[in-house]
Amino acid sequence: MPESRTHTRTEPRQSTEPHVEDGWRVVVLNDPVNLMSYVVMVFKKVLGFDETKARKHMLEVHEQGRSVVWTGVRETAEAHVFTLQQWHLTAVLEPNETR
């Protein structure tokens, strides 16, 4: 007699654990010191943004007081925050809670 096989279908799990690859975000805050053109230049040099993307994030900082400029693993986020601070921008690290 042939062996009977049953196939159990499992539903994909919804994970409540944060994904390691997008668990942190780099946020640049508005300050009264840096010129808008300087902020655009820093975004291009440090984060590799093109002109359009750099200006978009600069305007978010200027008009909304903050802009999330990068999300990912903690070590890289910390390095970006440190580098942006070395360029005299006000940057902070936050857990990514938007997921």
C-alpha positions as CSV (number, residue, x, y, z in Angstrom):
1,M,0.0,0.0,0.0
2,P,1.5,3.4,-0.9
3,E,2.4,5.7,1.9
4,S,-0.1,8.4,2.6
5,R,1.3,11.9,2.8
6,T,-0.4,14.9,4.2
7,H,0.7,18.4,3.4
8,T,0.2,21.0,6.0
9,R,-0.1,24.5,4.8
10,T,1.2,27.1,7.1
11,E,0.5,30.8,6.9
12,P,3.4,33.1,6.9
13,R,4.1,34.6,10.3
14,Q,3.8,38.3,11.0
15,S,6.9,39.1,12.9
16,T,6.6,41.6,15.7
17,E,10.4,41.7,16.1
18,P,12.1,44.6,14.4
19,H,14.0,43.9,11.2
20,V,17.7,44.2,11.8
21,E,18.3,45.9,8.5
22,D,15.9,48.8,9.1
23,G,15.8,49.2,12.8
24,W,17.4,52.6,13.1
25,R,17.1,56.0,11.5
26,V,19.2,59.0,11.1
27,V,17.3,62.3,11.7
28,V,18.7,65.7,10.9
29,L,17.2,68.5,12.9
30,N,16.8,72.2,12.0
31,D,19.3,74.6,13.5
32,P,19.7,78.4,13.2
33,V,23.3,78.2,12.1
34,N,23.8,76.3,8.8
35,L,23.0,77.7,5.4
36,M,20.6,75.7,3.3
37,S,23.2,75.4,0.5
38,Y,25.7,74.0,3.1
39,V,23.2,71.4,4.3
40,V,22.6,70.3,0.6
41,M,26.3,70.0,0.1
42,V,26.8,67.9,3.2
43,F,23.9,65.6,2.3
44,K,25.5,65.1,-1.2
45,K,29.0,64.4,0.2
46,V,28.2,62.4,3.3
47,L,25.1,60.5,2.2
48,G,25.7,60.4,-1.6
49,F,22.4,62.1,-2.4
50,D,21.9,63.7,-5.8
51,E,21.0,67.4,-5.9
52,T,17.3,66.8,-6.0
53,K,17.2,64.4,-3.1
54,A,19.6,66.6,-1.0
55,R,17.4,69.6,-1.6
56,K,14.2,67.7,-0.7
57,H,15.7,66.6,2.6
58,M,17.1,70.1,3.3
59,L,13.6,71.6,2.8
60,E,12.1,69.0,5.1
61,V,14.6,70.0,7.8
62,H,14.0,73.7,7.1
63,E,10.1,73.6,6.9
64,Q,9.3,70.7,9.3
65,G,12.2,70.9,11.7
66,R,13.5,67.4,10.9
67,S,14.1,64.9,8.2
68,V,14.8,61.2,8.2
69,V,17.8,61.0,5.9
70,W,18.7,57.3,6.3
71,T,17.4,54.0,7.8
72,G,19.2,50.8,8.4
73,V,21.5,48.9,10.8
74,R,22.5,50.6,14.0
75,E,26.3,50.6,13.3
76,T,25.9,52.4,10.0
77,A,23.4,54.8,11.4
78,E,25.7,55.7,14.3
79,A,28.5,56.3,11.8
80,H,26.3,58.6,9.7
81,V,25.2,60.5,12.8
82,F,28.8,60.9,13.9
83,T,29.9,62.1,10.4
84,L,27.0,64.6,10.1
85,Q,27.8,66.0,13.5
86,Q,31.4,66.4,12.4
87,W,30.1,68.5,9.6
88,H,28.2,70.6,12.3
89,L,24.7,69.4,11.5
90,T,22.4,68.5,14.3
91,A,21.8,64.8,13.7
92,V,20.4,62.1,16.1
93,L,19.8,58.4,16.1
94,E,16.3,57.1,16.7
95,P,14.8,53.6,16.7
96,N,12.7,53.1,13.6
97,E,9.2,52.7,15.0
98,T,7.3,53.3,11.7
99,R,7.1,49.6,10.9
